Amino acid sequence: MVKKKNEEPSPCCQKYGVPIYGASWVPAKTIFKNEKPSIVDDDEQQQQPETTELTQLSSWLLFCGGGGEGRSGIPNSLLLSQFDPTSNSLSPNPMSRLGTGADLPYRMAVHPRGEGVICSFPKSCRWFEWDAPENVETHKLDLKSSEKILTQLEDVGQQLTMTFNFDGSALAVGGEDGHLRVFKWPSMEAILDQIDEKATVKYLSFSSDGKFLVCLASRGPCRVWDVSSSKIVASLPKESDEVFGFCQFSQTKDNREILYITAMQGKGGGIVVWDTTSWKRIGSKQIVRDPISAFSVSADGELLAV
């Protein structure tokens, strides 16, 4: 966001005192499992507007960041905030803050079914659980350290990207050392384990059915893996001087699945669209003059954000 000199800051823009390296919406509706159902018939329920409780539950945000190992005085922490869609505003202060000591939480992935959060630290990955009250009416939510130890992700070095598939049954992580790992969740049984020592893994995305995993690295083409067979099914080449940045699968209005890849091109940042049957380019458009440093697609596939 760019604001003019002396312009009042927007309420949807807040500073929480730490550099932020990751952000995610929280699946709060699945976390509050003991929500009391309303006693109304089906017709009346269809006519009722969404309750205040559900509106607030859909608007929790989780951030991770900090000052790292140095003595900057900036704490390393996980922060929970609330967004009010009515006023288009973020809470001026975090609703909750969980410190992580000297370890900087650099990347994270929130489990889609509300089980918890995995965070990447400089040497290992750690699991955190939600601490939610039994009653939705209190609107309180917190995070706590978990006793669950992710043995397979201890002493593996910095992981630069991590993601769950749509139903949370698989976890993919990619490292600074070029190591790509995919596990069944929550058993942590290895599904795929590959390494390219000459490249770092920058970004990962699962297809909606979990069959494919697209992997962007710092060099070479973008690779598409068949998760069940652990085989590469496609290598998506760059054109001329393109530099790929982010990737994400999405659905079209006619329920076809496509793949978006952001690319730094000669005149600026653009988005390339790929068909997921033929794995051929079907479109490309420049969006901005600057490099794209963040990218996301809405759940219904209608909106792109850069």
Backbone bond lengths (Angstrom), bond angles and torsions (degrees), N, CA, C in turn:
res aa  C-N    CA-C-N  psi(-1)  N-CA   C-N-CA  omega(-1)  CA-C   N-CA-C  phi
1 M - - - 1.454 - - 1.523 109.62 -
2 V 1.375 117.24 134.00 1.460 122.80 177.32 1.516 108.63 -113.67
3 K 1.319 117.43 128.38 1.463 119.85 178.96 1.525 110.09 -123.58
4 K 1.315 115.53 148.81 1.449 121.02 -178.72 1.527 109.82 -72.72
5 K 1.329 115.27 160.60 1.457 121.28 178.61 1.521 109.61 -59.92
6 N 1.322 116.34 136.44 1.467 124.43 179.56 1.529 113.02 69.65
7 E 1.328 117.94 3.43 1.465 120.43 177.56 1.524 109.58 -76.13
8 E 1.319 116.76 138.07 1.461 120.92 178.16 1.523 110.19 -65.46
9 P 1.340 117.82 134.84 1.469 119.42 179.36 1.521 111.65 -64.34
10 S 1.325 116.02 146.83 1.458 121.08 179.44 1.526 109.93 -71.77
11 P 1.357 118.05 143.42 1.474 120.11 177.99 1.514 113.43 -66.73
12 C 1.347 117.85 -14.29 1.470 119.42 178.20 1.526 111.08 -88.08
13 C 1.331 117.27 3.49 1.457 122.19 178.73 1.522 108.67 -120.73
14 Q 1.344 116.56 118.28 1.460 121.16 -177.71 1.525 110.29 -131.72
15 K 1.323 115.45 149.99 1.460 121.71 171.80 1.518 108.45 -109.54
16 Y 1.343 116.23 131.29 1.457 120.84 -177.28 1.524 112.83 -112.04
17 G 1.318 116.39 14.98 1.460 119.81 172.68 1.505 116.46 82.50
18 V 1.345 118.02 6.63 1.462 121.23 177.82 1.525 109.40 -139.56
19 P 1.336 118.43 146.74 1.462 120.22 169.98 1.534 108.78 -63.85
20 I 1.324 117.17 131.27 1.463 121.23 -175.83 1.529 109.65 -102.59
21 Y 1.336 116.30 126.45 1.460 121.93 -178.22 1.529 113.24 -108.94
22 G 1.318 117.24 -12.66 1.459 120.14 179.95 1.515 110.52 -153.26
23 A 1.341 116.03 147.93 1.467 121.08 179.14 1.520 108.88 -148.47
24 S 1.328 116.58 144.97 1.458 120.19 -179.04 1.520 110.33 -157.03
25 W 1.328 115.92 145.31 1.463 119.67 168.89 1.533 108.87 -69.88
26 V 1.303 116.25 149.90 1.461 122.69 -178.83 1.531 109.17 -103.34
27 P 1.353 118.90 129.84 1.474 121.16 178.75 1.529 110.75 -77.62
28 A 1.336 115.13 64.93 1.463 120.14 -170.83 1.533 113.01 -63.99
29 K 1.325 117.29 -30.94 1.466 119.30 -178.39 1.524 111.79 -63.15
30 T 1.334 117.35 -29.57 1.460 119.84 178.20 1.520 111.76 -87.06
31 I 1.337 117.25 -16.73 1.460 120.63 179.76 1.519 111.06 -77.55
32 F 1.334 116.27 -40.67 1.461 120.52 179.64 1.528 109.20 -83.60
33 K 1.317 116.06 79.35 1.463 120.50 -174.32 1.521 113.14 -77.48
34 N 1.314 117.47 -15.61 1.459 120.33 -177.01 1.516 112.28 -100.63
35 E 1.326 116.52 24.88 1.458 119.92 177.86 1.522 109.70 -62.97
36 K 1.344 116.87 135.31 1.457 121.45 -178.44 1.530 110.20 -79.02
37 P 1.335 117.66 123.84 1.456 119.39 -179.76 1.528 112.09 -72.88
38 S 1.321 116.64 148.89 1.461 120.94 177.27 1.521 109.09 -79.00
39 I 1.330 117.36 142.97 1.459 122.07 -179.26 1.521 108.07 -94.41
40 V 1.321 116.31 84.82 1.459 121.97 178.40 1.512 107.65 -139.90
41 D 1.359 115.77 156.49 1.460 117.99 178.13 1.522 109.28 -78.57
42 D 1.341 115.57 170.97 1.456 120.93 -173.13 1.521 112.40 -61.29
43 D 1.371 117.25 -42.14 1.463 120.30 -178.07 1.510 111.15 -64.07
44 E 1.340 116.58 -42.87 1.460 120.42 -179.23 1.520 110.73 -67.60
45 Q 1.346 116.59 -36.55 1.459 120.58 -178.98 1.524 111.05 -65.80
46 Q 1.362 116.70 -36.26 1.453 119.80 179.87 1.525 111.32 -68.13
47 Q 1.346 117.57 -28.13 1.448 121.45 -177.28 1.522 112.71 -85.49
48 Q 1.340 117.45 -18.73 1.452 120.60 -177.20 1.516 111.43 -75.11
49 P 1.346 117.62 137.53 1.464 119.54 175.35 1.517 110.14 -71.54
50 E 1.318 116.13 163.65 1.458 120.63 178.25 1.520 109.81 -60.71
51 T 1.324 116.35 134.66 1.467 119.88 -176.20 1.513 111.56 -72.71
52 T 1.328 114.72 162.44 1.464 120.06 177.23 1.508 110.42 -59.71
53 E 1.349 116.61 -37.49 1.452 119.86 -178.58 1.531 110.98 -61.41
54 L 1.334 116.89 -46.96 1.450 119.91 -177.85 1.521 111.41 -68.86
55 T 1.331 116.56 -35.39 1.457 119.92 178.30 1.516 110.33 -62.18
56 Q 1.334 116.37 -45.03 1.454 119.63 -179.20 1.529 111.08 -70.24
57 L 1.317 116.97 -35.41 1.456 119.50 -178.72 1.524 111.54 -65.49
58 S 1.330 117.60 -30.17 1.451 119.90 -177.60 1.518 112.49 -80.79
59 S 1.329 117.66 3.21 1.458 120.11 -170.71 1.525 113.86 -125.51
60 W 1.324 117.57 30.97 1.455 120.48 172.33 1.523 108.89 -88.30
61 L 1.331 116.39 144.79 1.457 122.85 177.66 1.514 109.64 -128.63
62 L 1.333 115.70 143.69 1.456 121.40 176.65 1.526 109.00 -117.54
63 F 1.336 116.43 131.65 1.459 122.32 177.43 1.525 109.02 -121.30
64 C 1.329 116.33 151.99 1.459 120.17 172.68 1.523 109.44 -133.36
65 G 1.331 116.23 146.39 1.451 119.08 179.93 1.508 111.79 169.19
66 G 1.337 116.03 -168.86 1.455 120.52 -179.80 1.514 112.03 152.65
67 G 1.325 115.03 -167.94 1.455 121.26 -175.75 1.511 114.66 -99.90
68 G 1.332 118.20 0.83 1.455 120.87 178.82 1.512 113.20 80.92
69 E 1.344 116.78 -155.11 1.458 121.91 -174.25 1.526 113.25 -82.94
70 G 1.323 118.04 -17.04 1.467 120.91 -176.64 1.515 112.74 -69.65
71 R 1.336 115.00 172.40 1.463 120.84 -179.92 1.527 110.36 -93.84
72 S 1.319 116.04 53.88 1.462 120.83 -177.95 1.521 111.74 -79.70
73 G 1.313 116.47 -16.60 1.456 119.76 -175.56 1.512 112.78 83.15
74 I 1.333 116.92 -2.68 1.466 120.65 178.57 1.522 108.52 -90.60
75 P 1.331 118.71 119.41 1.469 120.63 -175.41 1.523 112.34 -72.31
76 N 1.317 115.82 145.98 1.462 121.71 170.45 1.527 107.29 -86.32
77 S 1.331 116.92 129.66 1.464 117.34 -173.14 1.517 112.64 -163.70
78 L 1.342 113.81 165.52 1.456 123.77 169.72 1.522 106.84 -108.08
79 L 1.322 116.74 130.92 1.460 121.45 -174.12 1.516 110.47 -120.45
80 L 1.335 116.27 134.62 1.456 121.96 174.25 1.524 108.89 -108.18
81 S 1.330 115.53 131.79 1.454 121.21 -179.92 1.518 108.54 -133.20
82 Q 1.339 116.33 165.88 1.458 120.87 176.52 1.518 110.06 -120.70
83 F 1.331 115.26 142.61 1.455 122.02 175.80 1.514 108.77 -113.16
84 D 1.333 116.49 129.71 1.454 122.54 178.48 1.529 108.38 -100.59
85 P 1.335 118.65 106.39 1.465 120.21 -177.65 1.516 113.57 -66.45
86 T 1.328 117.04 -23.92 1.461 119.95 -179.26 1.524 111.38 -67.87
87 S 1.331 115.50 -46.16 1.467 120.44 -179.62 1.527 112.53 -97.39
88 N 1.349 116.43 -1.27 1.465 121.70 -178.84 1.526 110.62 55.03
89 S 1.338 115.44 49.33 1.469 119.21 -175.00 1.524 111.85 -135.65
90 L 1.337 114.56 145.35 1.457 122.48 171.52 1.517 109.15 -91.88
91 S 1.319 116.52 149.58 1.457 119.37 176.40 1.527 109.15 -59.56
92 P 1.349 118.81 134.83 1.470 121.39 -175.49 1.516 113.40 -62.57
93 N 1.333 117.32 -24.82 1.462 122.44 176.79 1.521 109.16 -130.70
94 P 1.334 118.05 153.80 1.467 119.30 176.18 1.522 110.88 -58.93
95 M 1.321 116.11 140.98 1.458 121.05 176.41 1.527 110.16 -74.48
96 S 1.346 115.49 -23.51 1.458 120.85 -179.57 1.518 108.12 -157.73
97 R 1.336 115.84 149.42 1.454 120.88 179.48 1.529 108.76 -141.36
98 L 1.347 116.32 127.63 1.460 121.37 178.01 1.519 108.16 -118.24
99 G 1.324 116.98 113.81 1.449 121.63 179.90 1.518 112.14 -73.69
100 T 1.339 116.49 147.84 1.471 121.46 179.85 1.529 111.47 -120.35
101 G 1.318 116.98 22.47 1.458 120.80 175.93 1.517 112.70 66.85
102 A 1.333 115.83 -137.12 1.464 120.96 -177.74 1.524 112.96 -81.88
103 D 1.341 117.30 -5.90 1.458 121.41 -176.41 1.528 111.36 -92.44
104 L 1.327 115.97 128.15 1.460 121.81 179.52 1.532 110.73 -85.96
105 P 1.339 118.92 120.57 1.469 120.76 173.62 1.530 108.95 -76.90
106 Y 1.330 116.29 104.37 1.459 121.54 -169.72 1.529 112.73 -93.96
107 R 1.318 117.84 -34.27 1.461 122.58 177.16 1.525 108.36 -139.56
108 M 1.333 116.85 157.87 1.462 119.58 178.92 1.521 109.86 -153.72
109 A 1.335 115.30 161.13 1.456 122.54 174.84 1.524 107.79 -140.35
110 V 1.311 116.80 125.40 1.456 122.73 179.13 1.520 108.92 -90.93
111 H 1.341 117.33 128.58 1.459 120.01 179.79 1.526 109.27 -66.00
112 P 1.348 118.49 129.42 1.472 121.11 -174.42 1.512 114.40 -65.54
113 R 1.336 118.09 -20.50 1.468 120.86 179.89 1.529 112.16 -98.16
114 G 1.321 116.63 11.35 1.454 119.71 173.77 1.509 115.80 81.71
115 E 1.344 118.39 17.73 1.467 120.18 -178.54 1.524 112.79 -73.83
116 G 1.336 117.11 -31.80 1.453 119.57 -178.64 1.507 111.69 161.48
117 V 1.336 115.63 -157.67 1.466 122.33 -175.59 1.522 109.21 -138.53
118 I 1.329 116.78 136.36 1.464 120.74 172.74 1.519 108.12 -106.43
119 C 1.335 116.07 135.17 1.464 121.50 -179.31 1.523 110.71 -122.65
120 S 1.328 115.21 142.10 1.452 121.99 175.90 1.520 109.50 -96.50
121 F 1.336 115.52 126.47 1.457 122.58 176.75 1.537 107.89 -114.26
122 P 1.334 119.33 172.95 1.463 120.46 -174.98 1.526 115.62 -54.14
123 K 1.322 118.03 -31.63 1.460 120.21 -176.94 1.527 113.58 -115.56
124 S 1.329 117.58 -34.93 1.459 121.14 -173.70 1.521 110.37 -141.21
125 C 1.331 115.45 174.40 1.464 122.27 174.74 1.523 109.00 -111.91
126 R 1.325 115.91 144.80 1.472 120.88 -179.37 1.519 110.32 -129.23
127 W 1.332 114.26 152.82 1.465 122.67 -178.07 1.527 109.64 -106.84
128 F 1.331 115.88 137.36 1.459 122.46 177.88 1.525 109.01 -125.68
129 E 1.342 115.56 147.39 1.462 120.55 -178.54 1.519 110.62 -114.77
130 W 1.322 115.26 154.96 1.462 120.30 177.42 1.516 109.79 -78.09
131 D 1.294 115.80 141.66 1.462 122.76 175.56 1.512 106.57 -115.59
132 A 1.337 115.60 93.99 1.467 121.36 -174.42 1.515 110.42 -116.90
133 P 1.337 118.18 142.82 1.468 121.07 177.05 1.517 110.33 -71.07
134 E 1.304 116.22 166.10 1.455 120.36 -179.13 1.523 111.93 -75.11
135 N 1.318 116.76 -15.05 1.452 120.25 -174.74 1.521 110.39 -116.76
136 V 1.317 117.32 124.90 1.447 122.57 -179.32 1.520 112.25 -65.10
137 E 1.328 117.39 -24.48 1.459 120.83 -173.04 1.518 113.21 -66.57
138 T 1.324 118.30 -19.44 1.457 120.07 -178.98 1.533 111.79 -78.41
139 H 1.334 117.40 -18.49 1.459 122.62 178.75 1.521 112.56 56.40
140 K 1.312 118.25 31.12 1.458 120.07 -179.66 1.530 109.62 -109.49
141 L 1.303 113.99 141.69 1.453 120.52 -179.09 1.518 108.12 -147.84
142 D 1.328 116.18 143.46 1.456 119.95 -178.06 1.522 108.55 -148.46
143 L 1.332 115.87 167.83 1.452 122.44 174.77 1.515 109.49 -116.72
144 K 1.323 116.63 150.38 1.456 120.92 176.39 1.523 109.27 -141.37
145 S 1.311 116.12 151.38 1.466 120.47 175.58 1.516 109.75 -63.95
146 S 1.316 116.49 145.47 1.457 121.80 -177.23 1.522 110.78 -104.69
147 E 1.327 116.13 152.26 1.462 121.06 174.00 1.523 111.57 -80.78
148 K 1.340 116.55 -9.70 1.467 121.19 178.60 1.526 109.45 -69.39
149 I 1.311 117.37 122.09 1.460 122.86 179.53 1.530 109.01 -102.77
150 L 1.322 116.17 125.18 1.457 120.98 178.24 1.534 108.52 -89.13
151 T 1.322 114.98 79.88 1.465 121.12 -174.70 1.526 112.28 -55.67
152 Q 1.321 117.08 -38.77 1.465 121.49 -177.07 1.529 112.43 -68.65
153 L 1.334 116.99 -14.63 1.460 120.47 -178.62 1.532 111.89 -119.06
154 E 1.327 116.32 25.71 1.458 120.84 173.80 1.529 109.29 -93.31
155 D 1.322 115.82 138.56 1.472 122.59 178.39 1.527 112.51 54.69
156 V 1.331 116.36 40.83 1.468 120.72 179.12 1.534 111.47 -103.69
157 G 1.339 117.06 0.74 1.453 119.72 -178.45 1.518 112.31 83.45
158 Q 1.325 115.92 -178.70 1.458 121.37 -176.28 1.529 112.10 -68.84
159 Q 1.327 115.64 124.30 1.459 121.84 174.23 1.528 108.10 -95.68
160 L 1.327 116.39 127.06 1.462 120.93 -174.17 1.524 113.20 -93.76
161 T 1.328 117.33 -15.64 1.454 120.11 -179.73 1.523 109.17 -153.37
162 M 1.329 117.00 144.12 1.465 122.07 177.67 1.520 109.06 -154.19
163 T 1.323 115.49 143.10 1.457 119.69 -178.29 1.520 110.65 -157.15
164 F 1.345 116.10 147.63 1.463 122.64 170.66 1.525 108.53 -94.77
165 N 1.342 116.47 154.64 1.456 118.48 171.01 1.526 109.56 -75.99
166 F 1.326 116.80 179.40 1.465 121.61 -168.76 1.527 113.33 -58.50
167 D 1.342 117.90 -41.51 1.461 120.01 -177.57 1.527 113.10 -97.28
168 G 1.335 117.04 4.41 1.462 119.93 176.18 1.506 114.73 77.62
169 S 1.341 118.03 16.72 1.469 120.68 -177.81 1.517 112.86 -92.22
170 A 1.325 117.54 -4.28 1.467 121.14 178.87 1.524 109.43 -144.67
171 L 1.325 115.05 147.66 1.461 122.65 179.65 1.524 108.65 -126.76
172 A 1.342 116.53 130.51 1.460 121.26 176.44 1.516 109.12 -118.33
173 V 1.342 116.64 137.16 1.461 121.87 177.84 1.518 108.59 -135.28
174 G 1.336 115.74 145.44 1.453 121.02 179.47 1.509 111.00 -130.38
175 G 1.333 117.54 135.64 1.451 121.76 -170.57 1.515 115.57 -106.00
176 E 1.316 113.66 165.29 1.451 122.25 175.45 1.526 110.83 -64.27
177 D 1.330 115.87 -24.65 1.465 121.38 -179.38 1.531 113.23 -87.95
178 G 1.342 117.74 8.25 1.455 121.58 178.98 1.513 114.46 84.30
179 H 1.330 117.14 10.75 1.464 121.70 -176.73 1.536 109.91 -89.02
180 L 1.323 116.49 125.10 1.462 123.45 175.62 1.522 108.54 -108.89
181 R 1.338 115.87 125.74 1.462 120.97 -179.80 1.524 109.33 -130.18
182 V 1.339 115.97 138.52 1.467 121.85 173.65 1.523 107.72 -129.00
183 F 1.341 115.86 132.52 1.467 121.81 -178.10 1.523 110.61 -125.64
184 K 1.339 114.96 150.68 1.462 119.37 165.48 1.522 107.70 -72.14
185 W 1.332 116.80 143.55 1.458 120.66 178.54 1.523 109.33 -118.10
186 P 1.350 117.83 134.90 1.469 128.00 9.19 1.539 114.92 -98.26
187 S 1.343 118.15 7.58 1.462 119.73 -174.89 1.532 112.56 -70.14
188 M 1.325 117.93 -21.50 1.465 123.59 -176.27 1.527 112.31 62.30
189 E 1.328 116.05 27.70 1.463 120.56 172.30 1.524 108.72 -73.00
190 A 1.325 117.21 130.36 1.461 121.32 -176.39 1.525 111.06 -69.15
191 I 1.335 116.18 131.55 1.462 122.65 175.63 1.522 110.27 -105.15
192 L 1.339 115.78 -42.59 1.455 121.67 -177.17 1.521 108.56 -141.16
193 D 1.313 116.53 136.51 1.469 121.28 -178.96 1.524 107.95 -147.38
194 Q 1.341 115.59 103.19 1.458 121.15 -176.87 1.517 109.51 -134.59
195 I 1.322 117.33 152.01 1.456 120.72 179.69 1.527 110.39 -140.58
196 D 1.332 114.79 138.28 1.457 123.00 172.40 1.518 106.07 -126.41
197 E 1.317 116.31 100.87 1.456 121.50 -172.63 1.526 112.97 -67.42
198 K 1.335 117.61 -13.50 1.457 120.49 -177.95 1.530 112.19 -95.27
199 A 1.332 117.77 3.49 1.468 120.36 -176.95 1.525 110.32 -142.84
200 T 1.314 115.52 154.09 1.459 121.03 172.13 1.525 108.48 -103.59
201 V 1.330 116.96 144.61 1.459 121.09 177.63 1.525 107.92 -82.84
202 K 1.337 116.88 121.01 1.457 120.69 -174.64 1.528 113.84 -98.48
203 Y 1.342 117.27 -36.68 1.470 118.17 -173.83 1.520 110.10 -157.12
204 L 1.341 116.00 145.47 1.459 122.76 -179.10 1.525 110.32 -134.12
205 S 1.320 116.59 148.01 1.469 120.34 175.68 1.517 110.06 -152.75
206 F 1.341 116.41 132.70 1.466 122.70 175.44 1.529 110.09 -88.81
207 S 1.334 116.63 146.40 1.458 120.96 169.35 1.525 108.39 -69.71
208 S 1.327 116.90 164.19 1.465 120.99 -174.33 1.525 112.70 -61.96
209 D 1.337 117.75 -31.16 1.464 120.49 178.85 1.523 112.61 -91.31
210 G 1.333 117.70 0.05 1.464 121.60 178.39 1.517 114.05 76.60
211 K 1.347 117.58 4.01 1.459 119.82 -176.78 1.523 111.52 -73.93
212 F 1.335 116.39 -38.79 1.456 120.51 -175.99 1.530 111.46 -113.32
213 L 1.327 114.55 151.11 1.460 121.78 173.46 1.515 107.26 -130.90
214 V 1.332 117.12 122.24 1.449 120.65 177.55 1.520 108.72 -96.53
215 C 1.330 115.90 136.30 1.460 121.90 -174.19 1.521 109.75 -127.73
216 L 1.335 115.84 119.85 1.456 122.22 175.93 1.522 108.61 -101.92
217 A 1.318 116.11 128.20 1.464 121.14 178.54 1.521 109.54 -118.65
218 S 1.328 116.29 173.44 1.451 121.46 -176.28 1.525 112.83 -74.89
219 R 1.314 117.23 -10.96 1.462 120.75 178.24 1.529 108.85 -148.01
220 G 1.333 115.83 160.08 1.453 120.65 177.83 1.517 112.24 79.15
221 P 1.333 117.27 -178.77 1.468 121.45 -179.96 1.528 111.83 -74.46
222 C 1.328 115.50 165.16 1.465 120.63 172.19 1.525 107.91 -77.59
223 R 1.326 117.20 128.83 1.462 120.83 -174.94 1.535 111.10 -106.58
224 V 1.320 115.09 141.65 1.457 121.88 176.30 1.523 108.42 -113.06
225 W 1.331 115.66 122.40 1.461 121.48 -177.81 1.526 110.97 -103.33
226 D 1.315 116.61 141.19 1.464 121.96 165.41 1.520 105.69 -85.42
227 V 1.331 117.02 114.06 1.462 121.30 -171.13 1.520 111.89 -64.08
228 S 1.330 118.30 -42.57 1.462 120.71 -174.92 1.528 112.53 -68.96
229 S 1.335 117.04 -35.55 1.471 120.21 -178.14 1.519 113.02 -96.59
230 S 1.332 117.10 -8.99 1.475 122.75 -177.67 1.524 111.65 56.75
231 K 1.335 116.42 37.38 1.458 121.44 179.42 1.529 110.57 -121.04
232 I 1.330 115.28 148.54 1.457 120.70 176.23 1.530 108.51 -78.97
233 V 1.334 116.06 125.23 1.468 120.26 -179.45 1.525 111.56 -102.72
234 A 1.326 117.71 -15.90 1.459 120.09 179.45 1.521 110.31 -159.71
235 S 1.343 115.39 145.72 1.457 122.77 171.69 1.517 106.78 -121.47
236 L 1.306 116.70 115.37 1.463 121.88 -174.03 1.522 109.28 -94.96
237 P 1.333 117.56 108.88 1.465 120.54 -172.72 1.524 113.13 -79.41
238 K 1.316 114.67 153.82 1.451 121.91 173.24 1.523 108.63 -84.93
239 E 1.332 116.18 158.25 1.454 121.11 175.86 1.520 109.80 -110.48
240 S 1.300 117.24 135.36 1.466 125.08 179.20 1.524 111.68 45.68
241 D 1.341 117.24 -114.98 1.466 120.09 -173.72 1.521 113.00 -101.00
242 E 1.311 119.26 22.95 1.464 121.98 -177.71 1.529 111.76 -63.41
243 V 1.322 114.60 145.75 1.466 121.54 171.47 1.521 106.75 -127.22
244 F 1.347 117.35 113.24 1.455 121.34 -179.34 1.533 110.46 -72.43
245 G 1.340 115.71 145.86 1.458 119.55 -178.33 1.518 114.82 -122.04
246 F 1.345 118.14 -57.36 1.460 122.64 -177.06 1.524 109.14 -133.75
247 C 1.338 116.20 159.15 1.457 120.73 178.95 1.518 109.37 -143.43
248 Q 1.320 115.70 147.08 1.465 119.18 177.16 1.523 109.89 -161.09
249 F 1.351 115.17 134.09 1.457 121.19 173.91 1.529 109.27 -76.59
250 S 1.349 115.40 153.79 1.457 119.86 178.06 1.522 109.82 -157.14
251 Q 1.336 115.80 161.09 1.460 122.43 178.36 1.525 110.34 -101.37
252 T 1.341 117.29 143.69 1.458 121.92 173.86 1.531 109.30 -92.91
253 K 1.331 116.24 176.28 1.467 120.54 -178.76 1.523 112.35 -62.78
254 D 1.339 116.51 -30.19 1.469 119.69 179.29 1.525 112.02 -94.68
255 N 1.364 115.32 22.32 1.472 123.06 174.29 1.529 113.98 65.92
256 R 1.319 118.03 20.52 1.461 120.86 170.65 1.529 108.59 -83.78
257 E 1.325 115.82 145.85 1.458 118.43 177.52 1.519 109.50 -97.72
258 I 1.334 115.27 134.93 1.449 121.32 177.90 1.522 108.77 -128.27
259 L 1.328 115.25 167.61 1.462 120.78 179.41 1.519 109.10 -123.39
260 Y 1.333 115.83 127.44 1.464 121.33 174.77 1.529 109.07 -99.54
261 I 1.320 116.36 137.44 1.462 121.67 172.37 1.531 108.14 -132.17
262 T 1.323 116.99 125.85 1.454 119.31 175.52 1.523 108.80 -81.53
263 A 1.327 115.53 146.59 1.463 119.54 -176.71 1.518 110.19 -144.71
264 M 1.328 115.76 135.25 1.452 120.88 170.23 1.516 106.73 -82.73
265 Q 1.323 114.70 115.91 1.453 120.34 -177.85 1.527 109.06 -111.58
266 G 1.332 117.01 -177.83 1.452 120.13 -174.89 1.516 114.79 -55.68
267 K 1.328 117.06 -38.33 1.466 121.11 -175.18 1.530 113.31 -103.19
268 G 1.319 117.74 4.17 1.462 119.52 178.82 1.514 112.31 142.72
269 G 1.328 115.33 -164.33 1.462 121.10 -177.69 1.512 112.13 -85.66
270 G 1.322 115.94 134.47 1.455 120.97 -179.83 1.508 112.07 -136.20
271 I 1.327 116.21 176.87 1.466 122.91 179.17 1.521 108.61 -125.64
272 V 1.330 115.58 128.96 1.460 122.37 178.35 1.529 108.18 -107.40
273 V 1.330 116.99 137.36 1.466 122.12 -178.64 1.518 109.27 -111.94
274 W 1.347 115.53 134.32 1.462 121.45 -177.77 1.527 110.61 -122.21
275 D 1.319 115.46 140.80 1.463 121.70 172.09 1.532 108.24 -78.26
276 T 1.343 117.47 133.89 1.468 120.02 -174.82 1.532 112.75 -93.83
277 T 1.335 116.77 9.15 1.460 120.48 172.75 1.523 110.42 -101.77
278 S 1.332 114.98 -50.10 1.468 120.37 179.14 1.519 112.07 -91.84
279 W 1.347 117.19 -16.57 1.460 124.34 -175.51 1.533 110.96 57.45
280 K 1.344 115.54 40.96 1.458 121.89 175.15 1.524 110.47 -112.54
281 R 1.324 115.76 152.92 1.466 120.94 175.26 1.524 109.49 -64.74
282 I 1.332 116.29 134.53 1.460 119.66 176.65 1.523 111.16 -123.10
283 G 1.340 117.23 1.08 1.452 119.43 177.85 1.512 112.03 179.12
284 S 1.333 115.79 157.27 1.456 121.40 177.98 1.520 108.44 -157.74
285 K 1.342 117.08 139.40 1.458 120.08 -179.35 1.519 110.49 -150.76
286 Q 1.341 115.65 133.58 1.454 119.58 173.96 1.520 108.88 -75.31
287 I 1.354 116.02 135.49 1.463 121.08 -175.82 1.526 111.78 -109.48
288 V 1.318 116.43 -45.73 1.465 121.49 -176.06 1.529 109.76 -138.08
289 R 1.332 116.29 164.75 1.461 120.20 178.13 1.520 112.02 -83.66
290 D 1.315 116.84 -18.48 1.460 121.33 -177.59 1.528 111.05 -98.98
291 P 1.336 117.62 164.74 1.464 120.03 172.98 1.527 111.09 -62.19
292 I 1.318 116.91 146.37 1.469 121.79 178.11 1.525 108.28 -87.49
293 S 1.337 116.66 119.97 1.468 120.90 -175.70 1.523 112.77 -104.81
294 A 1.340 118.23 -4.32 1.469 121.97 175.85 1.522 107.76 -157.17
295 F 1.336 115.92 149.48 1.464 119.81 -175.91 1.518 109.76 -153.24
296 S 1.338 116.09 140.45 1.462 120.34 176.76 1.520 109.64 -156.00
297 V 1.342 115.54 155.37 1.458 123.10 177.61 1.521 107.87 -122.37
298 S 1.332 117.11 136.46 1.464 119.73 179.73 1.522 109.99 -65.87
299 A 1.332 115.75 159.01 1.469 121.13 -175.26 1.522 112.56 -59.78
300 D 1.352 118.29 -33.40 1.452 120.77 -179.93 1.518 113.32 -88.21
301 G 1.335 117.21 0.89 1.450 121.29 178.15 1.514 115.27 76.08
302 E 1.338 117.24 5.43 1.457 121.28 -176.78 1.532 113.46 -80.07
303 L 1.332 117.55 -29.40 1.459 120.84 -172.04 1.519 111.78 -125.81
304 L 1.323 115.94 142.34 1.462 122.39 172.15 1.528 107.78 -115.20
305 A 1.318 116.41 144.89 1.472 120.85 177.88 1.517 108.67 -128.88
306 V 1.346 116.26 136.12 1.463 121.13 175.49 1.515 108.90 -129.74
